[in-house]
Amino acid sequence: MPRINFQQQLVALKDKLLAMAALSQQALGLSLEAYIKSDMSLCEHVFEIEAAINAAETSVDDMAYDLLAKEQPMAIDLRFILSVIKINGDLERIGDQASNIAQRARANRDLPEISLPVDIPEMGEKAGMMIRTAIQALLEADAKLAESVLKMDNEIDEMNRLVQAELVEVMQQHPMVSSQALNAIIVSRNLERAADHATNIAEDVIFWVRGSDVRHKFSLAEAD
């Protein structure tokens, strides 16, 4: 009976984490919409969700550490709980990235609306896809799906590099729009960081399911 109860607690822990993941995805999507549409009401909604994410992070951590201390799990159950703790931190950071983007939307509020030669919505869509796929891999315990997230990371890194280069050039040639360009650079950087957190989540899913650490393997492959 105690073992059955332990498995039920693991399911409850996973459900808590998935609920937090939904909040993080919602916050990022709304922050990007707030930036694109200059919608200040959406900014406030993002800040409210971020507060809920912070509270959820504490709740998930408390439950995970409690299970580690009381149940002393072994093998795959231990890997799952350790992965939950790490994924929990990455989800909280995605919430922070969403808040940063919403702050850039607010910073643009009193500035003239201009067209910049970068596609922030496309970058946001790719980052969102990475996060959704990583969470789906977590939900389904699918290491192969998680691996597909790792392969997307280079693309969004390159998009961020191009955005930075394009907007630095804009700032040099048109100083009067430097504030808008700088805000776009910060948004791009936060989307790239959110994608990095999706990659971290995918790596933790692979660790949980297979018991293998792929972080250094992929970094070495990229170096080659």
MARLOVEX-648258 format. One record per atom (N, C-alpha, C, O): x, y, z. Coordinates in pm, whole numbers, plus 50000, padded with zeros to 5 digits. Each point is the difference from the previous one (the first is absolute). Layout:
! MARLOVEX-648258
XYZ ...
END
This chain:
! MARLOVEX-648258
500814987850000 499195012250000 500855012850000 499675009349926 501424991550155 500815012149996 500565002949861 500115011649960 500274977749965 500555002049867 498965005749904 500315008449916 498444986850098 498925005349917 499825014950028 499835008049909 500204995550219 499855014050038 501145008449942 499775011349957 501434983450042 501145007149943 499795002749852 500265011149953 499284978949974 499745001949857 498925010449976 500075007849905 498934992550182 498955010249988 500585014050023 499605009649934 501334991350160 500645013050026 500865004449881 500085011949970 500554978549964 500785003549880 499095005449890 500355009549930 498484984350055 499035004849901 499545014150036 499885008649913 499874993750215 499575013350045 501105010349976 499725011449963 501534984650059 501135009049976 500095003649852 500215011649964 499634978549951 500045002549856 498875009249957 500195008949917 498634989050140 498855008649967 500275014550040 499665009349926 500954992750191 500345013550045 500975006649903 499865011749966 501124980549990 501005005449908 499385003649865 500325010349942 498784981250010 499345002749872 499105012350009 499875007549904 499494994550211 499185011950019 500875012649997 499615010249944 501574988950118 500935011249996 500495002449858 500155011449957 500104977849969 500435001249860 498965007549918 500355008249915 498384988950109 498935006949928 500035015050028 499785008149911 500474995550215 500105014250036 501185006749930 499875011249950 501264981950046 501185005849937 499785002249850 500375010449946 499024979749989 499705001549857 499035011449976 500175007849906 498814993150179 499025010849985 500665013650018 499745009349923 501114991950177 500675012850027 500855004349881 499975011649961 500794979149982 500865003649888 499185004149878 500315009949934 498644982650038 499145003349886 499345013750016 499945007749905 499574995250215 499335012850024 501005011649997 499675010949953 501544986750096 500995010850000 500385003849857 500175011849969 499954978249946 500335002949860 498855007449932 500225009449922 498564986350108 498835007049944 499945014350050 499665009249924 500664992850204 500005013650056 501035008849930 499745011749974 501424982549997 501065007649932 499605003449857 500185011449956 499274978949973 499655002149858 498845009949986 499995008549910 499034990350180 498795008249990 500035012450088 499075008149996 501994993650083 500095011150096 498775000350091 499395010550022 500274977950031 498824998450084 500434999950147 500534990150049 499245021050020 500455001450139 499214991250096 500524995950104 498235001049862 499214991350088 500584985850002 499964993150102 500585002749784 500644986949993 501284999950082 500354989850061 500355021449942 501215000850084 499664997350145 500694992350068 498255014049979 499604998050140 499634985450026 500304994550106 499064999449796 499624985950014 501254991250010 500024990450078 500995012849844 501264992350005 500635001150139 500464990050055 499555022150002 500595001750133 499234992050105 500604994650094 498095004749891 499194992050093 500324985149987 500124992850100 500015002649777 500334985949978 501384996850054 500224989350057 500725020149926 501364997450050 499994998250152 500754991750052 498425016050017 499894998350146 499474986150034 500454993750096 498595001549825 499464986650022 501064989349971 500064989850069 500775012649830 501084990749967 501004999250115 500454989150036 499885022250022 500945000150112 499464992050119 500744992750065 497965008749961 499394992550109 499984985149968 500244991650087 499495005149786 499974986049959 501384993750011 500134988350037 500915019449931 501374994750009 500294995550143 500564989250021 499075018950076 500244996550140 499234987450039 500544991450069 498225007649885 499174988450032 500574987149942 500054989850067 500405010849806 500564988249936 501304996050068 500224988250027 500655021550001 501264996950068 499754993650136 500654990150035 498435015450041 499704994650133 499564985549991 500454991550078 498675005649828 499494986449985 501114990549955 500104988850049 500735015749858 501084991549949 501024996850108 500394988550017 500035021650056 500994997850106 499424991550113 500734992250062 497995009349964 499344991850102 500024985349959 500244991250083 499495006149789 500044986149952 501414994350005 500184988350034 500815019749934 501394995450009 500364996350143 500654989850026 498925018650067 500394997950140 499274988250063 500614992250074 498105006449898 499184990050069 500024986449933 499914989850067 500195009949800 499844987449928 501324993849956 500074988149972 500995020050021 501314995249954 499864991549872 500354988250000 499145017749893 499734992549877 501284995249932 501095005350024 498774984549893 501134994249929 499755000849849 498875001849954 502204996749969 499974998449855 499145010549932 500195012050019 498844983449899 499265009249914 499165009950082 499805011449957 499704984550160 499225009250082 500885011250054 499585011550006 501654985050032 500945010250046 500325009749886 500025012150020 500244982549861 500305008549885 498825009249968 500205011649964 498604983250050 498825008249971 499925012050095 499795011349956 500394986250173 499895010850098 501115010349980 499755012150008 501464983249967 501115009349973 499725008349875 500315011949996 499124981849901 499675007249878 498905010250024 500055011149945 498974985450136 498935009350034 500565012750064 499585011149966 501364987250125 500585011650068 500705009249901 499875012250008 500864982049897 500715008149901 499025006349900 500135011849967 498904980549986 499005005249906 499205011350065 499675009949934 500034988550193 499275010150076 500725013549992 499385010449978 501954989350040 500775012349992 499985006049861 499925012249985 500144979449912 499965005149862 498655006249968 499935010149930 499004984050118 498665005749976 499865013650068 499405009249945 501184992050176 499955012850069 500765010649921 499595011649994 501544984449946 500795009449922 499275004249872 500135011449955 499114979449985 499195003849883 498995010850041 499735009349924 499714989350196 499115010450052 500725013350014 499435010549971 501824989050073 500805012350010 500225006249863 499925012149983 500364979349918 500205005149863 498725006849949 500065010549936 498814983450093 498725005949960 499815013750065 499555009549935 500794991550192 499885012850070 500925010549938 499625011649986 501594984249978 500945009449936 499455005249868 500145011949968 499244979249953 499435004249872 498845009750022 499855009949928 499334987250172 498885009050032 500525013850043 499395010249968 501724990050102 500615012950040 500475007849878 499925012349998 500584980749900 500415006749876 498785005549927 500065010649938 498834982350070 498765005049940 499585013050068 499585009549934 500544990850198 499665012350073 500975011349966 499615011749993 501654984949987 501005010149967 499725006349864 500355011649975 499024980649935 499655005149867 498755008750000 499695006649900 499604993350211 498675006250005 499985014449950 499115003849925 501875004250117 500005014349965 500915003349883 500285011749974 500204977949956 500895002149886 499224999049869 499014992749993 501425014449903 499334998749869 500064985649950 501034993350014 497895002049928 499984986549945 500754999849868 499725007949910 501244982950078 500814999149878 500074985549954 499694990750074 500735007649801 500204986649945 501494996950000 500805007549943 499574981550121 501414996050006 500234988149907 499094992049979 502125006649965 500274989449902 500304986450063 500944993249960 498255002950138 500174987150066 498624993850022 499005007050006 500974979750007 498734993050017 499924994150141 500244988150020 499425020450075 499874995550139 498884989750015 500184990350074 498655011349859 498954989950013 500464986049959 499654990250065 501125008949827 500484986849956 500934994050105 499924988050029 500935020150025 500914995250104 499224995450122 500334989850061 498635017749975 499164996150112 499274986949975 499844991950091 499725006149786 499324987549965 500944988150014 499614989550049 501635012249906 500964989150010 500354996950145 500114988450038 500075021950042 500284997950142 498814993150067 500174990850080 498625013749887 498804993850056 499884985449959 499594991650081 500765005349794 499954986149953 500984991250078 499684988750035 501515016749991 500984992450077 499484997050140 500164988850050 499235021150013 499484998050136 498864989949998 499954990950084 499135010649820 498874990649993 500484985849976 499484990650060 501515007749854 500504986749970 500704994050121 499844988150028 500945019950043 500694995150120 498994995650106 500194989850065 498745017949950 498984996450100 499244987549955 499654991650083 500095007149788 499344988049949 500884987750024 499514989350035 501805012449947 500934988950028 499964996250147 500074988250035 499815021750052 499864997450144 498714992550029 499994990250075 498925014549867 498704993950022 499994985349959 499434991550069 501215005649818 499954986549942 501244991650033 500114988649956 500815017150123 501274993150030 500664995249871 500424988549989 499675020649913 500474996649866 501375006249975 500115011849967 500944980250050 501375005149984 500285003849855 500745009549974 498694983249931 500235003049860 499415013749964 500635007849928 498194995050122 499405013249977 500855010950065 500185010849943 500344986350174 500875009750068 501245002949916 500455011449994 500094978449941 501175002149915 499725009649885 500895007349956 497874992849996 499665009149890 500105014650044 500275008749918 499524993950211 500135013650052 501455004649993 500295011549966 500624979550068 501425003549999 500455004349862 500865008749985 498554985149913 500405003149862 499485013649953 500495005549902 498504999850168 499455013049962 500805011850056 499865011349953 500984986050146 500625010950075 500935008549914 500025012250013 500764981449899 500935007749916 499285010049911 500515010949975 498304985449978 499255008849910 499615013050070 500145010849943 499384988050180 499575012250068 501205008250048 499925012250011 501204981150018 501235007350032 500435008649881 500405011550016 499514982749864 500385007249880 499045011649973 500435010849960 498294987050064 499035010849983 500335011650093 499925011649960 500444985350163 500355010550095 501235007649955 500055012350011 500944980649938 501225006849952 499675009649884 500535011149994 498604984549917 499635008449887 499225012450046 500225011049950 498884987050144 499245011450055 500945010250062 499885012049975 501074983150107 500945009150065 500775008149895 500135012250012 500394980949885 500805006749897 499175010449924 500455011249976 498334984849984 499135009149924 499675012550081 500025011149948 499674986950180 499535011350080 501145009050045 499795012050019 501394982649999 501155008650029 500255009249880 500325011850017 499544982649863 500175008249880 498935010849991 500285011449963 498484984950071 498915009950001 500335011350098 499815011849969 500684984650150 500315010150102 501125009349953 500005011950031 500964982849894 501105008149949 499545009649890 500455011449993 498644983749922 499565008049886 498845009450035 499835010549938 499374985650160 498815007950037 499935001550152 499174993650065 501685014749992 500065001450147 498665003850063 499774997150117 499355009249806 498735004550057 499074988450039 499055001950075 501244986149873 499164988450036 500794990150085 499644988250008 501435016550055 500854991150080 499244993350114 500254988450032 498835018950030 499264994350113 499154988249956 499994989650066 499285012049821 499184989049950 500874988149959 499654988550026 501475014449909 500884989249957 500614992750118 500114987850000 500275019850103 500574993750119 498974991250070 500334989150048 498435015549958 498954991850060 499814987049922 499804989450060 500265011549808 499874987949918 501184990550022 499814987850002 501395017650015 501174991750030 499794992450131 500314988250010 499175018750089 499774993750131 498914989249990 500124989450061 498845013449861 498954989949979 500584987649933 499734988850041 501075013549855 500624988949928 500874991650094 499964987749996 500825019050086 500874992950095 499184991950098 500384988850035 498505016650010 499184992550095 499334988049935 499824989750064 499805011549810 499454988549928 501054989249983 499714988150014 501515016149955 501104990349986 500274993050132 500274988050002 499655019450109 500204993950132 498854990550034 500244989450058 498545014249907 498864991050024 500204987049924 499684989250050 500845011849828 500284987949921 501094991750067 499954987749998 501055018950060 501044992850074 499394992050115 500414988750026 498625017250042 499354992950111 499194988049948 499934989750067 499475011849815 499324988649939 500994988649973 499694988350021 501515015449932 501044990149976 500404993150130 500174987850004 499975020150103 500324994150130 498944989950044 500314989350051 498415014549928 498904991150038 500084987049921 499844989250056 500425011949814 500114988149916 501154991150046 499864987750003 501265018250033 501144992250050 499654992750128 500424988650021 498795017950065 499614993650126 499004988749977 500014990150074 499145011349825 499094989049966 500814987849954 499704988750039 501325013649879 500854989049953 500724993450118 500104987750007 500395020550085 500664994650120 499034991450081 500364989150045 498425015849972 498994992550076 499694986649933 500024989650065 499705010749807 499534988049930 501134990149974 499814987950018 501345017149940 501104991049959 501124998850102 500814990749994 499255018850099 501104999750096 501315004849942 501064997150055 498895010249834 501225004949935 500025015249998 498975006549979 502224999250041 500195014549998 500495003949861 501124996549961 498055010749964 500355003249861 500585014049984 500365004049889 499755003450219 500425014049986 501365001349935 500155007549903 500844985450146 501355001549947 500154993149865 500815004249917 498404985450060 500064993349870 499595009549889 500655000649896 498275006950127 499545009349896 500955011749985 500215004949889 500364999850222 500905011549990 501274996149925 500545008149925 499944979550094 501174995449928 499704998249852 500845003149915 497964991950054 499604998249861 499935013449928 500395001249884 499115008950187 499885013349940 501405006049979 500225007449904 500714989450187 501355005349986 500694994349876 500795006849935 498904980450032 500554993849881 499405006449875 500344996149888 
END
